[in-house]
Amino acid sequence: MGCKTCVVTIHDLNNTAHSVDVTAATLSDAVAQAIVALRGREWMGEIGRGIVANLDELMTLCDGIETRLIAAQSEASSLLDAAINRTLRPFQSDMLGRKAV
């Protein structure tokens, strides 16, 4: 695949656009070259801190979802057990020769 020249624009955390011209064969190569060309700029470090902050927020969200999912699964299991017991109670009583309660 031949190389092409393009402009790669990266937005910082303040949504300010920073652009650089690169020549690359693939999109990933172009992005990598742009990051190398823009490395060392103060706002690049801020992006890293922003990613870490967003990752922490995402992990907290995932923990909350996991907790709610476990609780929902437990509740669903309890409801299923109750429904099965209620449904089978008359049959169990018949099998044991007792009147259903």
C-alpha positions as CSV (number, residue, x, y, z in Angstrom):
1,M,0.0,0.0,0.0
2,G,1.4,3.4,-0.9
3,C,2.0,6.2,1.5
4,K,-0.3,9.2,1.6
5,T,0.1,12.6,3.2
6,C,-2.7,13.6,5.6
7,V,-3.5,15.9,8.4
8,V,-4.1,14.2,11.8
9,T,-6.0,16.3,14.3
10,I,-6.1,15.5,18.0
11,H,-8.4,17.4,20.4
12,D,-7.2,18.1,23.9
13,L,-9.4,18.0,27.0
14,N,-10.5,21.6,26.3
15,N,-11.6,20.5,22.9
16,T,-8.8,22.6,21.2
17,A,-7.7,21.0,17.9
18,H,-4.0,20.3,17.4
19,S,-3.1,19.2,13.9
20,V,0.1,17.8,12.2
21,D,0.8,16.7,8.7
22,V,2.1,13.2,8.4
23,T,2.9,10.7,5.6
24,A,1.8,7.1,6.3
25,A,0.6,4.0,4.7
26,T,-2.2,3.2,7.2
27,L,-4.4,5.1,9.6
28,S,-2.8,3.6,12.6
29,D,0.7,4.6,11.3
30,A,-0.6,8.2,10.8
31,V,-2.0,8.4,14.3
32,A,1.3,7.0,15.7
33,Q,3.3,9.5,13.8
34,A,1.1,12.4,15.0
35,I,1.4,11.3,18.6
36,V,5.2,11.1,18.2
37,A,5.3,14.6,16.5
38,L,3.1,16.1,19.2
39,R,4.7,14.3,22.2
40,G,6.2,16.6,24.8
41,R,3.5,19.2,24.5
42,E,1.9,20.1,27.9
43,W,-1.6,19.3,26.7
44,M,-0.6,15.7,25.7
45,G,0.1,14.9,29.3
46,E,-3.3,16.3,30.3
47,I,-4.9,13.8,27.9
48,G,-3.2,11.0,29.7
49,R,-4.5,12.2,33.1
50,G,-7.9,12.6,31.5
51,I,-7.9,9.0,30.3
52,V,-6.9,7.8,33.8
53,A,-9.7,9.9,35.4
54,N,-12.2,8.5,32.9
55,L,-10.9,5.0,33.4
56,D,-11.4,5.4,37.2
57,E,-14.9,6.6,36.6
58,L,-15.6,3.7,34.3
59,M,-14.3,1.2,36.8
60,T,-16.5,2.7,39.5
61,L,-19.5,2.5,37.2
62,C,-18.6,-1.2,36.4
63,D,-18.4,-2.0,40.1
64,G,-21.8,-0.6,40.7
65,I,-23.3,-2.5,37.7
66,E,-21.7,-5.7,38.9
67,T,-23.1,-5.2,42.4
68,R,-26.6,-4.6,41.0
69,L,-26.3,-7.5,38.7
70,I,-25.4,-9.9,41.5
71,A,-28.3,-8.6,43.6
72,A,-30.7,-9.0,40.6
73,Q,-29.5,-12.5,39.9
74,S,-30.0,-13.4,43.6
75,E,-33.5,-11.9,43.6
76,A,-34.3,-13.7,40.3
77,S,-33.1,-17.0,41.8
78,S,-35.2,-16.5,44.9
79,L,-38.3,-15.7,42.9
80,L,-37.7,-18.7,40.7
81,D,-37.4,-21.0,43.7
82,A,-40.6,-19.5,45.2
83,A,-42.5,-20.0,42.0
84,I,-41.2,-23.6,41.6
85,N,-42.1,-24.4,45.2
86,R,-45.6,-22.9,44.9
87,T,-46.2,-24.8,41.6
88,L,-44.9,-28.1,42.9
89,R,-46.5,-28.0,46.4
90,P,-49.8,-29.6,45.3
91,F,-47.9,-32.4,43.6
92,Q,-45.7,-33.0,46.6
93,S,-48.7,-33.1,48.9
94,D,-50.4,-35.6,46.5
95,M,-47.2,-37.8,46.5
96,L,-47.1,-37.7,50.3
97,G,-50.8,-38.3,50.6
98,R,-51.4,-35.0,52.4
99,K,-53.7,-32.1,51.6
100,A,-52.1,-29.1,49.9
101,V,-51.6,-26.0,52.1
